[in-house]
Amino acid sequence: MQSNTPAPQEPTLSQKAQLAENLAKVDRAQARPHAKAAPPPPSKAVTLEEQILEATNDILRVSAGLQSFLTLLDLQSDTIPQGIGLHALLLPLKQQLDESADRLQALV
């Protein structure tokens, strides 16, 4: 009995190149999470004070971003009525961030 299934064709050179490129992309994508999983060894001993200052700076950056968003909501409150509700939800969060940053700075 003869099979009606055609014999598999050898991929062309361009198909092989595309396959190699796709495999390289997959390898790079899979390597990224592994690279992020292991933090680099510290070049020097990090003190608790430096860690507190770094955490404080991170909190202050988020707080500044929230403040920009709150300012934008204030400016558009007359044209977008939902802005008032968003402002009411986000302002307490910003205040909590500011209080946390103040408490951390008091530790240093």
Secondary structure as GFF3:
##gff-version 3
##sequence-region A 1 108
A	DSSP	alpha_helix	13	37	.	.	.	ID=ss1
A	DSSP	alpha_helix	48	75	.	.	.	ID=ss2
A	DSSP	alpha_helix	82	107	.	.	.	ID=ss3
###
